[in-house]
Amino acid sequence: QVQLVESGGGLVQAGGSLRVSCAASESNLKFYVMGWYRQAPGNQRELVATITSGGTTNYADSVKGRFTISRDNAKNTIYLQMNSLKPEDTAIYYCNARLLRNFWGQGTQVTVSS
C-alpha cells in the first residue's frame, strides 16, 4: 500500500506561481509512473501531468508551457511547479502513483483569484 501526502496548495492571484509536492511512503517510487490530476467543483477528475520512471513527461494541453512536473526519487517526492496561474486552474490537486494499480493522495486545494 502506497501512501501519498500532498502539500503546498493555497490561494494565489492570477498570474502567480505555486508549487505543490507529493511525498510517498514507497521506497521504490522510482518504478512508479507518477502524476498530478485535478478536480474542480462539478467537474470530473482530469489529468494534469505525468512523469514516467525514466523521466518522460506528459501534460494536458491546458497547462503546457505553464506547469512542470518533476520527481526526486531519492526523496520519494514529486512536484508540480505551476506558473502563470489562471482562475480556471482552481481545483483540488491529487497525486497519483501507478504500478499495476493506482494509488491516490487526499488532495490539496489550489485556488486562483482573478
Stockholm file with secondary structure:
# STOCKHOLM 1.0

chainA/1-114         QVQLVESGGGLVQAGGSLRVSCAASESNLKFYVMGWYRQAPGNQRELVATITSGGTTNYADSVKGRFTISRDNAKNTIYLQMNSLKPEDTAIYYCNARLLRNFWGQGTQVTVSS
#=GR chainA/1-114 SS CCCEEEECCEEEETTCCEEEEEEESCTTGGGSEEEEEEECTTSCCEEEEEECTTCCEEECTTTTTTEEEEEEGGGTEEEEEECSCCGGGCEEEEEEEESSSEEECCCEEEEEEC
#=GC SS_cons         CCCEEEECCEEEETTCCEEEEEEESCTTGGGSEEEEEEECTTSCCEEEEEECTTCCEEECTTTTTTEEEEEEGGGTEEEEEECSCCGGGCEEEEEEEESSSEEECCCEEEEEEC
//
